[in-house]
Amino acid sequence: MRNLKFIHAADLHLDSPLRGLSQYPGAPVKELRGATRRSLENLVSLAKDEKVAFVLIAGDVYDGDWKDYNTGLFFLNQMSILREAGIQVYLIKGNHDAKSQITRSLTLPSNVHDFSTSHPETKYLPEHAVAIHGQGFQNQSVSEDISSRYPAAIPGCFNIGLLHTSATGRPGHENYAPCTLEGLLSKGYDYWALGHVHHREVISTDPYIVFPGNTQGRHIRETDSKGCTLVEVIDGKITSVEHKPLDVLQWLHCTIDANCSSTVADLIDIVCKHIEHEIADLDELRLVALRIRITGTFGAHREVFDNPAEFENEIRQALNDFGGGRLWLEKLSIRTRAAIDLEEVVLRDDPMGHLLQFVRAVPQDSELLAELMDDFRDLRLRLPQELATGQDPVLRDDQSFITDLLPDVENDLVATLFAHEEAR
């Protein structure tokens, strides 16, 4: 067997919209819309630079049906670039690919090899003594363990299993084509190239069983570096399995303590220094989508609470100044507290103390919680669907949502009453 390199990628989700990004002046909208395409271009460039023998794509090239043919034509163009470089591509359809009617009408370039969706199939590469076993999704929902029907390893070959699966189940992912570690090991393969789970995970190292993660994070829950896995094989043995970043935008969730600041200017400076530290190790060409949560006791809490939009714009401007246009504020959550001793207030025998005592008793009052839940459900019905049921719903349909809000309610309520009291 010759020495070789190959790339294992999955879940490209071409032209899938990046969710949760509001538009505002100066935002890099064009770059964000094309992020999944740029990540594929990066994959093609990596394959050429590393002179890989082939590329494996373990499902979900697409994101369901497309608005037009441009999505598919872009993919075919990139595959043709690999063909001109002498690089073969082996892919299976995932659950999102199976949703697309258009996908089935496209003719793939000669270097792209699609596996059957009705039964396991083996692609033999005699020049490399490699056997690739796989089966794609025939429809969107595959509930059986299709890997159980994969053939045993072919003696004298480097055997690879290509599979779109949830394995034993992963949070946030539909339980498609479930399988077990024992079942995969029983096939005797040298490498299992998995797809469907968007978080990179090495399930086993003997043999290697790998989820490479998706090539581009699409919302705030898909943080960390996204890309593919580069595998090197020498004398039939794997010598290197390396994550290679491909994404052009990374999502970052930061919680910042405001306790050391007394003015808005102080807090903005703390935010910028924190973000600067967080992005220090990132590629300078990469865009960063930030969700910032500010907590703690803050001297100017009232000033920010009265005009949060102005404060948010000041944060955006500050990030733009030192970030050189590469930082995008996806969401700002202000959870600071006024410099008020709530424990002292709750002991007071006056209307303010009684009000705070009532708020703190809410979690123990099941009837009141049920009434509040009814009110919140009615409010959710009035919201746009993307706000009520999207990736980051404004109102959750559970009582913990209310109890989680109560600390902010009591602080802001007392702070407001104190402000009115001082103004009289």
Summary of the structure (lengths in Angstrom):
residues: 424
radius of gyration: 26.3
end to end distance: 86.7
largest distance: 88.3
contacts: 1355
relative contact order: 0.11
helix: 37%
strand: 23%
